Amino acid sequence: MNFTTVLFYILATVLVVAAFRVVTAKSPITAVLFLILAFANASMIWMLLGAEFLSLLLVLVYVGAVMVLFLFVVMMLDVKMEALRAGMRHYLPLGLIIGGIMVVEMSFVLMQSWGDIGPAAKMADDYNNTRTLGELMYTEYVYAVEVGAVILLVGMIAAISLTLRRRKDARYSNPSEAVRVRAKDRVRIVDMKSAAPVNDKPEEKA
């Protein structure tokens, strides 16, 4: 067992523990931090496998942008965990069934492919996995890439539509009208004569 194998098992163990803590963490902030740790370990495992481009892409896109944005959103929303856990017991059996099915499927795939795994393929010194990945994406898997792009486009349009909903209880200002406003449209000086004081008490008769 060489150093690469030992490092792989260490990273894989940390990845599994971090993923488990993402699901079991009580605070959403803690869950996001463990998710960032899981992404970082997955990136290092990809680096060990020789997929440098995917490894750096995972760090830059997910850890550097998506997870940081998600962390700020969670902090600003101030999510109440009591409200989220209100229906946990009601949906727990269904969640356990779905989780068990996923575990069985992954175990079946691993058992089927375990014996077919051999030594890593030897690559030439000038091998570029980024170029190979790009050629596969835009030749053999171009349909899958187009479907993923359409799904992302639909998600982006849906997010913009939900954000641009106009609320009836909110007040909006028009910047162009505010710039063109004149002083006489906002302030009016009225010259009023002072009135004599009124005596509310009736005069006493002598």
Number of C-alpha atoms within 10 A of each C-alpha: 5 6 7 11 11 11 14 16 12 13 19 17 13 15 21 14 14 21 18 15 18 22 12 12 13 12 12 19 17 15 20 19 18 21 22 23 19 23 21 20 23 20 23 21 21 18 15 15 13 13 17 18 16 16 21 16 13 19 20 12 12 18 20 13 13 13 18 16 13 14 18 11 12 14 12 9 8 9 14 10 11 8 9 9 11 9 10 11 10 10 9 11 11 11 13 11 11 12 12 12 12 12 11 12 12 12 11 12 10 11 11 10 9 10 8 8 7 7 6 8 6 7 9 7 6 6 10 13 15 12 11 10 13 12 13 11 15 13 10 10 12 14 12 12 14 13 11 12 12 12 12 12 12 12 12 12 12 12 11 11 10 10 9 9 8 10 8 7 6 6 7 9 7 7 8 8 9 9 8 8 10 10 8 8 7 7 8 8 6 6 6 6 6 6 6 6 6 6 7 6 6 6 7 5 4 3
